[in-house]
Amino acid sequence: MKGHGAAVLAGAGALVAAAAGCGAAQGAQGAQGASGAQGGGASLPSRVVCQADYRAGDSGAGQEDATLEAERTDDRAGAEDTAEFEEMSIALRYIGEAPEGRMVSVDVTGAAGDRIARDLYQLGTPAVQDIAFSGGHGFTGLSYVHSGEATLQYWCTAEE
């Protein structure tokens, strides 16, 4: 019986080692990502587009719309686009493969330049172009920011 127990333990050890080897191989393949780039996991979109709808008050007066677009760049500064309204401004920034990582950020500032809201989306798996909230609101979903009587709605989508 002692010999049988040792054989079972040795067999179990071999299975664990084999499974660990397969996991390491899959992990190395996953680190290449769908785009073939190091360290990511998912392919990056060629650009990010955000829609912004601004209303100065509850009555709907002063409604303005804007489209912000940022092409993929792989440098530290990234690509940025902004839209300014009476009470708020919105800025979109997209960085592809910079040392700081892959990310999309949306900043909303008040009329005095103070930050009201910031959303940071760190890009990974699943790819942002594969994420879609109901209603067609892309990978961010529909966001609302308020300042005084003014309201800003925005959502962002990723394009290949």
SEFIMI-806187 format. One record per atom (N, C-alpha, C): chain; atom name; x negated, y, z. Coordinates in steps of 0.001 Angstrom, whole numbers, plus 500000, padded with zeros to 6 digits. Layout:
# SEFIMI-806187
+------+-------+--------+--------+--------+
! kero ! semar !     px !     py !     pz !
+------+-------+--------+--------+--------+
!    A !    CA !      X !      Y !      Z !
...
+------+-------+--------+--------+--------+
//
This chain:
# SEFIMI-806187
+------+-------+--------+--------+--------+
! kero ! semar !     px !     py !     pz !
+------+-------+--------+--------+--------+
!    A !     N ! 499189 ! 498804 ! 500000 !
!    A !    CA ! 500000 ! 500000 ! 500000 !
!    A !     C ! 499150 ! 501253 ! 500000 !
!    A !     N ! 497994 ! 501181 ! 500698 !
!    A !    CA ! 497156 ! 502366 ! 500740 !
!    A !     C ! 496677 ! 502735 ! 499347 !
!    A !     N ! 496315 ! 501771 ! 498530 !
!    A !    CA ! 495845 ! 502014 ! 497171 !
!    A !     C ! 496933 ! 502630 ! 496306 !
!    A !     N ! 498170 ! 502182 ! 496502 !
!    A !    CA ! 499302 ! 502695 ! 495728 !
!    A !     C ! 499540 ! 504168 ! 496040 !
!    A !     N ! 499494 ! 504531 ! 497324 !
!    A !    CA ! 499697 ! 505937 ! 497718 !
!    A !     C ! 498630 ! 506841 ! 497125 !
!    A !     N ! 497378 ! 506385 ! 497101 !
!    A !    CA ! 496283 ! 507178 ! 496537 !
!    A !     C ! 496480 ! 507365 ! 495039 !
!    A !     N ! 496973 ! 506312 ! 494353 !
!    A !    CA ! 497203 ! 506404 ! 492910 !
!    A !     C ! 498312 ! 507402 ! 492608 !
!    A !     N ! 499367 ! 507423 ! 493424 !
!    A !    CA ! 500476 ! 508365 ! 493238 !
!    A !     C ! 499988 ! 509796 ! 493440 !
!    A !     N ! 499185 ! 510004 ! 494496 !
!    A !    CA ! 498652 ! 511341 ! 494746 !
!    A !     C ! 497722 ! 511791 ! 493620 !
!    A !     N ! 496900 ! 510896 ! 493124 !
!    A !    CA ! 495994 ! 511237 ! 492030 !
!    A !     C ! 496790 ! 511583 ! 490777 !
!    A !     N ! 497848 ! 510822 ! 490509 !
!    A !    CA ! 498705 ! 511097 ! 489349 !
!    A !     C ! 499410 ! 512433 ! 489485 !
!    A !     N ! 499889 ! 512728 ! 490681 !
!    A !    CA ! 500561 ! 514005 ! 490920 !
!    A !     C ! 499581 ! 515156 ! 490739 !
!    A !     N ! 498362 ! 514968 ! 491211 !
!    A !    CA ! 497335 ! 516002 ! 491049 !
!    A !     C ! 497033 ! 516265 ! 489586 !
!    A !     N ! 496986 ! 515207 ! 488791 !
!    A !    CA ! 496722 ! 515351 ! 487352 !
!    A !     C ! 497855 ! 516114 ! 486675 !
!    A !     N ! 499102 ! 515834 ! 487070 !
!    A !    CA ! 500242 ! 516553 ! 486498 !
!    A !     C ! 500205 ! 518035 ! 486847 !
!    A !     N ! 499874 ! 518359 ! 488083 !
!    A !    CA ! 499777 ! 519762 ! 488508 !
!    A !     C ! 498695 ! 520473 ! 487713 !
!    A !     N ! 497546 ! 519827 ! 487543 !
!    A !    CA ! 496442 ! 520426 ! 486788 !
!    A !     C ! 496843 ! 520650 ! 485333 !
!    A !     N ! 497545 ! 519682 ! 484740 !
!    A !    CA ! 497972 ! 519824 ! 483350 !
!    A !     C ! 498986 ! 520958 ! 483210 !
!    A !     N ! 499917 ! 521036 ! 484152 !
!    A !    CA ! 500925 ! 522108 ! 484112 !
!    A !     C ! 500264 ! 523462 ! 484272 !
!    A !     N ! 499286 ! 523567 ! 485141 !
!    A !    CA ! 498574 ! 524831 ! 485343 !
!    A !     C ! 497838 ! 525225 ! 484078 !
!    A !     N ! 497258 ! 524265 ! 483382 !
!    A !    CA ! 496559 ! 524543 ! 482125 !
!    A !     C ! 497508 ! 525041 ! 481057 !
!    A !     N ! 498697 ! 524434 ! 480972 !
!    A !    CA ! 499693 ! 524887 ! 479996 !
!    A !     C ! 500161 ! 526295 ! 480338 !
!    A !     N ! 500380 ! 526576 ! 481598 !
!    A !    CA ! 500820 ! 527911 ! 482020 !
!    A !     C ! 499773 ! 528958 ! 481701 !
!    A !     N ! 498490 ! 528612 ! 481887 !
!    A !    CA ! 497417 ! 529561 ! 481574 !
!    A !     C ! 497374 ! 529833 ! 480086 !
!    A !     N ! 497580 ! 528799 ! 479271 !
!    A !    CA ! 497569 ! 528989 ! 477817 !
!    A !     C ! 498735 ! 529855 ! 477388 !
!    A !     N ! 499928 ! 529637 ! 477956 !
!    A !    CA ! 501085 ! 530450 ! 477621 !
!    A !     C ! 500878 ! 531875 ! 478091 !
!    A !     N ! 500292 ! 532057 ! 479252 !
!    A !    CA ! 500043 ! 533397 ! 479764 !
!    A !     C ! 499091 ! 534162 ! 478869 !
!    A !     N ! 498068 ! 533491 ! 478358 !
!    A !    CA ! 497121 ! 534148 ! 477461 !
!    A !     C ! 497808 ! 534533 ! 476163 !
!    A !     N ! 498689 ! 533668 ! 475663 !
!    A !    CA ! 499424 ! 533973 ! 474448 !
!    A !     C ! 500390 ! 535117 ! 474703 !
!    A !     N ! 501062 ! 535135 ! 475850 !
!    A !    CA ! 502014 ! 536192 ! 476182 !
!    A !     C ! 501337 ! 537538 ! 476342 !
!    A !     N ! 500076 ! 537557 ! 476800 !
!    A !    CA ! 499366 ! 538817 ! 476974 !
!    A !     C ! 499100 ! 539493 ! 475638 !
!    A !     N ! 499062 ! 538718 ! 474552 !
!    A !    CA ! 498869 ! 539302 ! 473234 !
!    A !     C ! 500117 ! 540044 ! 472787 !
!    A !     N ! 501293 ! 539624 ! 473258 !
!    A !    CA ! 502534 ! 540301 ! 472911 !
!    A !     C ! 502956 ! 539998 ! 471488 !
!    A !     N ! 504170 ! 540401 ! 471189 !
!    A !    CA ! 504709 ! 540194 ! 469859 !
!    A !     C ! 503994 ! 541072 ! 468844 !
!    A !     N ! 503410 ! 542190 ! 469286 !
!    A !    CA ! 502722 ! 543080 ! 468363 !
!    A !     C ! 501267 ! 542686 ! 468175 !
!    A !     N ! 500770 ! 541718 ! 468975 !
!    A !    CA ! 499384 ! 541311 ! 468882 !
!    A !     C ! 498470 ! 542204 ! 469695 !
!    A !     N ! 498998 ! 543192 ! 470391 !
!    A !    CA ! 498179 ! 544108 ! 471191 !
!    A !     C ! 497914 ! 543514 ! 472548 !
!    A !     N ! 496774 ! 543838 ! 473122 !
!    A !    CA ! 496421 ! 543347 ! 474450 !
!    A !     C ! 497307 ! 543970 ! 475515 !
!    A !     N ! 497617 ! 543223 ! 476565 !
!    A !    CA ! 498184 ! 543741 ! 477787 !
!    A !     C ! 499637 ! 544118 ! 477763 !
!    A !     N ! 500398 ! 543903 ! 476707 !
!    A !    CA ! 501755 ! 544399 ! 476659 !
!    A !     C ! 502794 ! 543362 ! 476970 !
!    A !     N ! 503113 ! 542552 ! 476037 !
!    A !    CA ! 504143 ! 541563 ! 476217 !
!    A !     C ! 505204 ! 541679 ! 475151 !
!    A !     N ! 505606 ! 542898 ! 474775 !
!    A !    CA ! 506642 ! 543086 ! 473785 !
!    A !     C ! 506163 ! 544084 ! 472740 !
!    A !     N ! 506719 ! 543955 ! 471535 !
!    A !    CA ! 506348 ! 544906 ! 470494 !
!    A !     C ! 506899 ! 546284 ! 470842 !
!    A !     N ! 506194 ! 547302 ! 470413 !
!    A !    CA ! 506589 ! 548672 ! 470710 !
!    A !     C ! 507349 ! 549264 ! 469534 !
!    A !     N ! 508344 ! 550089 ! 469818 !
!    A !    CA ! 509073 ! 550732 ! 468724 !
!    A !     C ! 508209 ! 551800 ! 468049 !
!    A !     N ! 508511 ! 552093 ! 466797 !
!    A !    CA ! 507755 ! 553113 ! 466072 !
!    A !     C ! 508130 ! 554514 ! 466557 !
!    A !     N ! 509352 ! 554663 ! 467057 !
!    A !    CA ! 509752 ! 555954 ! 467627 !
!    A !     C ! 510913 ! 555787 ! 468590 !
!    A !     N ! 511081 ! 556801 ! 469414 !
!    A !    CA ! 512186 ! 556855 ! 470369 !
!    A !     C ! 513007 ! 558099 ! 470037 !
!    A !     N ! 514332 ! 557944 ! 470045 !
!    A !    CA ! 515238 ! 559041 ! 469734 !
!    A !     C ! 516211 ! 559200 ! 470895 !
!    A !     N ! 516356 ! 560432 ! 471385 !
!    A !    CA ! 517307 ! 560716 ! 472473 !
!    A !     C ! 518351 ! 561707 ! 471987 !
!    A !     N ! 519580 ! 561462 ! 472363 !
!    A !    CA ! 520682 ! 562378 ! 472090 !
!    A !     C ! 521001 ! 563103 ! 473387 !
!    A !     N ! 521152 ! 564420 ! 473319 !
!    A !    CA ! 521479 ! 565221 ! 474504 !
!    A !     C ! 522722 ! 566041 ! 474210 !
!    A !     N ! 523687 ! 566002 ! 475125 !
!    A !    CA ! 524915 ! 566791 ! 475025 !
!    A !     C ! 525002 ! 567677 ! 476257 !
!    A !     N ! 525056 ! 568974 ! 476038 !
!    A !    CA ! 525050 ! 569964 ! 477122 !
!    A !     C ! 526389 ! 570691 ! 477148 !
!    A !     N ! 526919 ! 570900 ! 478350 !
!    A !    CA ! 528126 ! 571712 ! 478554 !
!    A !     C ! 527818 ! 572712 ! 479662 !
!    A !     N ! 528090 ! 573982 ! 479393 !
!    A !    CA ! 527815 ! 575034 ! 480370 !
!    A !     C ! 528760 ! 574966 ! 481565 !
!    A !     N ! 529964 ! 574440 ! 481361 !
!    A !    CA ! 530931 ! 574347 ! 482462 !
!    A !     C ! 531933 ! 573239 ! 482218 !
!    A !     N ! 532839 ! 573053 ! 483188 !
!    A !    CA ! 533842 ! 571991 ! 483105 !
!    A !     C ! 534832 ! 572203 ! 481976 !
!    A !     N ! 535016 ! 573446 ! 481531 !
!    A !    CA ! 535994 ! 573731 ! 480485 !
!    A !     C ! 535528 ! 573252 ! 479115 !
!    A !     N ! 534265 ! 572881 ! 478997 !
!    A !    CA ! 533729 ! 572450 ! 477706 !
!    A !     C ! 533140 ! 573608 ! 476926 !
!    A !     N ! 533260 ! 574813 ! 477494 !
!    A !    CA ! 532699 ! 575982 ! 476820 !
!    A !     C ! 531187 ! 575871 ! 476774 !
!    A !     N ! 530611 ! 576402 ! 475735 !
!    A !    CA ! 529158 ! 576398 ! 475620 !
!    A !     C ! 528580 ! 575033 ! 475352 !
!    A !     N ! 529315 ! 574167 ! 474644 !
!    A !    CA ! 528800 ! 572825 ! 474360 !
!    A !     C ! 527771 ! 572896 ! 473245 !
!    A !     N ! 526634 ! 572224 ! 473468 !
!    A !    CA ! 525563 ! 572138 ! 472486 !
!    A !     C ! 525045 ! 570710 ! 472462 !
!    A !     N ! 524582 ! 570300 ! 471302 !
!    A !    CA ! 524007 ! 568972 ! 471138 !
!    A !     C ! 522593 ! 569107 ! 470587 !
!    A !     N ! 521743 ! 568161 ! 470926 !
!    A !    CA ! 520375 ! 568151 ! 470407 !
!    A !     C ! 519912 ! 566714 ! 470237 !
!    A !     N ! 519014 ! 566515 ! 469294 !
!    A !    CA ! 518373 ! 565227 ! 469075 !
!    A !     C ! 516878 ! 565412 ! 469297 !
!    A !     N ! 516311 ! 564600 ! 470175 !
!    A !    CA ! 514875 ! 564637 ! 470447 !
!    A !     C ! 514255 ! 563377 ! 469851 !
!    A !     N ! 513091 ! 563517 ! 469216 !
!    A !    CA ! 512425 ! 562382 ! 468587 !
!    A !     C ! 510950 ! 562391 ! 468939 !
!    A !     N ! 510410 ! 561214 ! 469221 !
!    A !    CA ! 508981 ! 561081 ! 469508 !
!    A !     C ! 508459 ! 559841 ! 468804 !
!    A !     N ! 507468 ! 560034 ! 467932 !
!    A !    CA ! 506811 ! 558931 ! 467227 !
!    A !     C ! 505812 ! 558263 ! 468170 !
!    A !     N ! 505580 ! 556987 ! 467960 !
!    A !    CA ! 504605 ! 556258 ! 468773 !
!    A !     C ! 503199 ! 556809 ! 468534 !
!    A !     N ! 502494 ! 557099 ! 469613 !
!    A !    CA ! 501081 ! 557454 ! 469553 !
!    A !     C ! 500354 ! 556615 ! 470592 !
!    A !     N ! 499075 ! 556420 ! 470384 !
!    A !    CA ! 498297 ! 555600 ! 471298 !
!    A !     C ! 497242 ! 556420 ! 472028 !
!    A !     N ! 497505 ! 557695 ! 472214 !
!    A !    CA ! 496560 ! 558530 ! 472959 !
!    A !     C ! 497170 ! 558943 ! 474287 !
!    A !     N ! 496384 ! 559557 ! 475128 !
!    A !    CA ! 496826 ! 559920 ! 476481 !
!    A !     C ! 497973 ! 560929 ! 476492 !
!    A !     N ! 497979 ! 561849 ! 475562 !
!    A !    CA ! 499004 ! 562893 ! 475547 !
!    A !     C ! 500355 ! 562364 ! 475099 !
!    A !     N ! 500363 ! 561403 ! 474199 !
!    A !    CA ! 501609 ! 560884 ! 473681 !
!    A !     C ! 502269 ! 561884 ! 472755 !
!    A !     N ! 503491 ! 561591 ! 472374 !
!    A !    CA ! 504289 ! 562481 ! 471531 !
!    A !     C ! 505408 ! 563043 ! 472395 !
!    A !     N ! 505730 ! 564310 ! 472175 !
!    A !    CA ! 506747 ! 564962 ! 473009 !
!    A !     C ! 507672 ! 565808 ! 472146 !
!    A !     N ! 508922 ! 565899 ! 472572 !
!    A !    CA ! 509913 ! 566773 ! 471939 !
!    A !     C ! 510777 ! 567352 ! 473046 !
!    A !     N ! 511231 ! 568580 ! 472866 !
!    A !    CA ! 512040 ! 569237 ! 473897 !
!    A !     C ! 513240 ! 569934 ! 473273 !
!    A !     N ! 514233 ! 570162 ! 474102 !
!    A !    CA ! 515405 ! 570958 ! 473725 !
!    A !     C ! 515742 ! 571853 ! 474917 !
!    A !     N ! 516052 ! 573108 ! 474627 !
!    A !    CA ! 516373 ! 574069 ! 475682 !
!    A !     C ! 517819 ! 574520 ! 475561 !
!    A !     N ! 518468 ! 574549 ! 476714 !
!    A !    CA ! 519840 ! 575027 ! 476816 !
!    A !     C ! 519861 ! 576175 ! 477823 !
!    A !     N ! 521029 ! 576758 ! 478041 !
!    A !    CA ! 521118 ! 577924 ! 478922 !
!    A !     C ! 520645 ! 577642 ! 480348 !
!    A !     N ! 521105 ! 576567 ! 480955 !
!    A !    CA ! 520780 ! 576267 ! 482347 !
!    A !     C ! 519754 ! 575158 ! 482543 !
!    A !     N ! 519460 ! 574403 ! 481474 !
!    A !    CA ! 518553 ! 573259 ! 481592 !
!    A !     C ! 517754 ! 573054 ! 480316 !
!    A !     N ! 516640 ! 572338 ! 480473 !
!    A !    CA ! 515833 ! 571878 ! 479337 !
!    A !     C ! 515584 ! 570392 ! 479516 !
!    A !     N ! 515395 ! 569698 ! 478407 !
!    A !    CA ! 515106 ! 568270 ! 478451 !
!    A !     C ! 513861 ! 568009 ! 477606 !
!    A !     N ! 512983 ! 567154 ! 478101 !
!    A !    CA ! 511754 ! 566812 ! 477389 !
!    A !     C ! 511611 ! 565302 ! 477319 !
!    A !     N ! 511303 ! 564804 ! 476145 !
!    A !    CA ! 511070 ! 563391 ! 475885 !
!    A !     C ! 509584 ! 563209 ! 475628 !
!    A !     N ! 508982 ! 562187 ! 476208 !
!    A !    CA ! 507568 ! 561873 ! 475984 !
!    A !     C ! 507441 ! 560369 ! 475782 !
!    A !     N ! 506667 ! 559965 ! 474757 !
!    A !    CA ! 506470 ! 558556 ! 474433 !
!    A !     C ! 504988 ! 558295 ! 474251 !
!    A !     N ! 504450 ! 557357 ! 475031 !
!    A !    CA ! 503056 ! 556939 ! 474927 !
!    A !     C ! 503038 ! 555447 ! 474622 !
!    A !     N ! 502307 ! 555073 ! 473560 !
!    A !    CA ! 502200 ! 553669 ! 473170 !
!    A !     C ! 501148 ! 552944 ! 473977 !
!    A !     N ! 499942 ! 552841 ! 473474 !
!    A !    CA ! 498877 ! 552047 ! 474089 !
!    A !     C ! 497783 ! 552912 ! 474689 !
!    A !     N ! 498094 ! 553827 ! 475553 !
!    A !    CA ! 497074 ! 554643 ! 476214 !
!    A !     C ! 496602 ! 553932 ! 477478 !
!    A !     N ! 495484 ! 554369 ! 478060 !
!    A !    CA ! 494998 ! 553730 ! 479289 !
!    A !     C ! 496018 ! 553747 ! 480431 !
!    A !     N ! 496903 ! 554716 ! 480458 !
!    A !    CA ! 497916 ! 554785 ! 481511 !
!    A !     C ! 499051 ! 553791 ! 481295 !
!    A !     N ! 499092 ! 553178 ! 480132 !
!    A !    CA ! 500125 ! 552194 ! 479861 !
!    A !     C ! 501138 ! 552687 ! 478856 !
!    A !     N ! 502113 ! 551837 ! 478625 !
!    A !    CA ! 503176 ! 552094 ! 477656 !
!    A !     C ! 504355 ! 552674 ! 478403 !
!    A !     N ! 504847 ! 553845 ! 477955 !
!    A !    CA ! 505962 ! 554420 ! 478688 !
!    A !     C ! 506724 ! 555454 ! 477884 !
!    A !     N ! 507971 ! 555635 ! 478296 !
!    A !    CA ! 508827 ! 556715 ! 477815 !
!    A !     C ! 509281 ! 557453 ! 479064 !
!    A !     N ! 509203 ! 558784 ! 479039 !
!    A !    CA ! 509726 ! 559551 ! 480167 !
!    A !     C ! 510658 ! 560628 ! 479646 !
!    A !     N ! 511673 ! 560926 ! 480453 !
!    A !    CA ! 512624 ! 561996 ! 480159 !
!    A !     C ! 512664 ! 562890 ! 481391 !
!    A !     N ! 512313 ! 564165 ! 481194 !
!    A !    CA ! 512326 ! 565147 ! 482277 !
!    A !     C ! 513373 ! 566205 ! 481992 !
!    A !     N ! 514140 ! 566561 ! 483027 !
!    A !    CA ! 515115 ! 567638 ! 482918 !
!    A !     C ! 514717 ! 568708 ! 483920 !
!    A !     N ! 514590 ! 569938 ! 483434 !
!    A !    CA ! 514227 ! 571054 ! 484306 !
!    A !     C ! 515337 ! 572099 ! 484294 !
!    A !     N ! 515411 ! 572846 ! 485393 !
!    A !    CA ! 516394 ! 573912 ! 485508 !
!    A !     C ! 515915 ! 575173 ! 484806 !
!    A !     N ! 516755 ! 576219 ! 484821 !
!    A !    CA ! 516438 ! 577478 ! 484150 !
!    A !     C ! 515162 ! 578108 ! 484700 !
!    A !     N ! 514860 ! 577885 ! 485976 !
!    A !    CA ! 513663 ! 578454 ! 486604 !
!    A !     C ! 512422 ! 577589 ! 486376 !
!    A !     N ! 512569 ! 576457 ! 485675 !
!    A !    CA ! 511438 ! 575586 ! 485400 !
!    A !     C ! 511220 ! 574484 ! 486419 !
!    A !     N ! 512076 ! 574391 ! 487434 !
!    A !    CA ! 511945 ! 573348 ! 488448 !
!    A !     C ! 512521 ! 572034 ! 487921 !
!    A !     N ! 511847 ! 570925 ! 488229 !
!    A !    CA ! 512316 ! 569616 ! 487769 !
!    A !     C ! 513565 ! 569224 ! 488539 !
!    A !     N ! 514600 ! 568871 ! 487793 !
!    A !    CA ! 515864 ! 568419 ! 488377 !
!    A !     C ! 515918 ! 566891 ! 488394 !
!    A !     N ! 515441 ! 566278 ! 487318 !
!    A !    CA ! 515509 ! 564817 ! 487205 !
!    A !     C ! 514352 ! 564326 ! 486351 !
!    A !     N ! 513912 ! 563097 ! 486630 !
!    A !    CA ! 512903 ! 562445 ! 485804 !
!    A !     C ! 513204 ! 560960 ! 485773 !
!    A !     N ! 513220 ! 560414 ! 484565 !
!    A !    CA ! 513368 ! 558976 ! 484375 !
!    A !     C ! 512134 ! 558476 ! 483653 !
!    A !     N ! 511553 ! 557404 ! 484182 !
!    A !    CA ! 510367 ! 556796 ! 483608 !
!    A !     C ! 510708 ! 555363 ! 483222 !
!    A !     N ! 510427 ! 555013 ! 481980 !
!    A !    CA ! 510683 ! 553678 ! 481468 !
!    A !     C ! 509344 ! 553077 ! 481084 !
!    A !     N ! 508874 ! 552099 ! 481851 !
!    A !    CA ! 507624 ! 551419 ! 481551 !
!    A !     C ! 507942 ! 550276 ! 480601 !
!    A !     N ! 507313 ! 550292 ! 479439 !
!    A !    CA ! 507658 ! 549370 ! 478375 !
!    A !     C ! 506996 ! 548020 ! 478580 !
!    A !     N ! 507784 ! 546994 ! 478467 !
!    A !    CA ! 507304 ! 545628 ! 478648 !
!    A !     C ! 508258 ! 544662 ! 477981 !
!    A !     N ! 508610 ! 543609 ! 478696 !
!    A !    CA ! 509492 ! 542585 ! 478162 !
!    A !     C ! 510803 ! 542611 ! 478911 !
!    A !     N ! 511939 ! 542606 ! 478267 !
!    A !    CA ! 512122 ! 542552 ! 476818 !
!    A !     C ! 511782 ! 543892 ! 476172 !
!    A !     N ! 511577 ! 543869 ! 474870 !
!    A !    CA ! 511269 ! 545092 ! 474127 !
!    A !     C ! 512446 ! 546057 ! 474232 !
!    A !     N ! 512166 ! 547349 ! 474364 !
!    A !    CA ! 513246 ! 548332 ! 474547 !
!    A !     C ! 514191 ! 548362 ! 473362 !
!    A !     N ! 513710 ! 548040 ! 472169 !
!    A !    CA ! 514604 ! 548024 ! 471017 !
!    A !     C ! 515597 ! 546865 ! 471084 !
!    A !     N ! 515367 ! 545920 ! 471999 !
!    A !    CA ! 516288 ! 544799 ! 472184 !
!    A !     C ! 517271 ! 545030 ! 473332 !
!    A !     N ! 517171 ! 546175 ! 473999 !
!    A !    CA ! 518066 ! 546499 ! 475109 !
!    A !     C ! 519124 ! 547472 ! 474616 !
!    A !     N ! 520381 ! 547156 ! 474850 !
!    A !    CA ! 521458 ! 548041 ! 474420 !
!    A !     C ! 522596 ! 547992 ! 475420 !
!    A !     N ! 522844 ! 549106 ! 476079 !
!    A !    CA ! 523993 ! 549194 ! 476972 !
!    A !     C ! 525258 ! 549346 ! 476134 !
!    A !     N ! 526396 ! 548957 ! 476669 !
!    A !    CA ! 527637 ! 549093 ! 475923 !
!    A !     C ! 527904 ! 550563 ! 475643 !
!    A !     N ! 528600 ! 550821 ! 474556 !
!    A !    CA ! 528890 ! 552194 ! 474173 !
!    A !     C ! 527820 ! 552794 ! 473288 !
!    A !     N ! 526785 ! 552002 ! 472932 !
!    A !    CA ! 525745 ! 552497 ! 472050 !
!    A !     C ! 524768 ! 553429 ! 472728 !
!    A !     N ! 524512 ! 553212 ! 474016 !
!    A !    CA ! 523645 ! 554107 ! 474777 !
!    A !     C ! 522234 ! 553586 ! 474972 !
!    A !     N ! 521746 ! 552805 ! 474004 !
!    A !    CA ! 520349 ! 552415 ! 473956 !
!    A !     C ! 519798 ! 551756 ! 475199 !
!    A !     N ! 518471 ! 551887 ! 475378 !
!    A !    CA ! 517788 ! 551234 ! 476496 !
!    A !     C ! 517885 ! 552022 ! 477793 !
!    A !     N ! 518321 ! 553274 ! 477742 !
!    A !    CA ! 518422 ! 554075 ! 478960 !
!    A !     C ! 519794 ! 554023 ! 479598 !
!    A !     N ! 520809 ! 553678 ! 478819 !
!    A !    CA ! 522167 ! 553855 ! 479296 !
!    A !     C ! 522493 ! 555343 ! 479244 !
!    A !     N ! 523676 ! 555706 ! 479638 !
!    A !    CA ! 524111 ! 557103 ! 479618 !
!    A !     C ! 523773 ! 557751 ! 480952 !
!    A !     N ! 523004 ! 558834 ! 480898 !
!    A !    CA ! 522590 ! 559542 ! 482115 !
!    A !     C ! 523250 ! 560913 ! 482173 !
!    A !     N ! 523589 ! 561342 ! 483382 !
!    A !    CA ! 524177 ! 562661 ! 483624 !
!    A !     C ! 523279 ! 563429 ! 484579 !
!    A !     N ! 523050 ! 564710 ! 484272 !
!    A !    CA ! 522319 ! 565599 ! 485163 !
!    A !     C ! 523151 ! 566861 ! 485308 !
!    A !     N ! 523306 ! 567329 ! 486553 !
!    A !    CA ! 524109 ! 568527 ! 486826 !
!    A !     C ! 523229 ! 569619 ! 487426 !
!    A !     N ! 523508 ! 570850 ! 487040 !
!    A !    CA ! 522850 ! 572010 ! 487623 !
!    A !     C ! 523878 ! 573132 ! 487663 !
!    A !     N ! 524323 ! 573487 ! 488870 !
!    A !    CA ! 525412 ! 574458 ! 488983 !
!    A !     C ! 526657 ! 573900 ! 488326 !
!    A !     N ! 527232 ! 574653 ! 487405 !
!    A !    CA ! 528417 ! 574197 ! 486665 !
!    A !     C ! 528046 ! 573421 ! 485405 !
!    A !     N ! 526794 ! 573466 ! 485025 !
!    A !    CA ! 526354 ! 572850 ! 483767 !
!    A !     C ! 526129 ! 571351 ! 483925 !
!    A !     N ! 526374 ! 570622 ! 482820 !
!    A !    CA ! 526173 ! 569178 ! 482769 !
!    A !     C ! 525389 ! 568829 ! 481516 !
!    A !     N ! 524423 ! 567941 ! 481680 !
!    A !    CA ! 523654 ! 567427 ! 480553 !
!    A !     C ! 523800 ! 565913 ! 480546 !
!    A !     N ! 524233 ! 565372 ! 479416 !
!    A !    CA ! 524302 ! 563924 ! 479220 !
!    A !     C ! 523213 ! 563563 ! 478216 !
!    A !     N ! 522543 ! 562432 ! 478438 !
!    A !    CA ! 521583 ! 561977 ! 477437 !
!    A !     C ! 521457 ! 560464 ! 477466 !
!    A !     N ! 521007 ! 559921 ! 476336 !
!    A !    CA ! 520689 ! 558519 ! 476198 !
!    A !     C ! 519639 ! 558378 ! 475113 !
!    A !     N ! 518831 ! 557324 ! 475204 !
!    A !    CA ! 517727 ! 557138 ! 474267 !
!    A !     C ! 517772 ! 555745 ! 473640 !
!    A !     N ! 517407 ! 555685 ! 472381 !
!    A !    CA ! 517328 ! 554432 ! 471654 !
!    A !     C ! 515918 ! 554286 ! 471075 !
!    A !     N ! 515542 ! 553051 ! 470784 !
!    A !    CA ! 514239 ! 552772 ! 470197 !
!    A !     C ! 514434 ! 552265 ! 468775 !
!    A !     N ! 513574 ! 552721 ! 467887 !
!    A !    CA ! 513660 ! 552304 ! 466483 !
!    A !     C ! 512388 ! 551601 ! 466069 !
!    A !     N ! 512529 ! 550547 ! 465269 !
!    A !    CA ! 511355 ! 549780 ! 464816 !
!    A !     C ! 510704 ! 550442 ! 463642 !
+------+-------+--------+--------+--------+
//
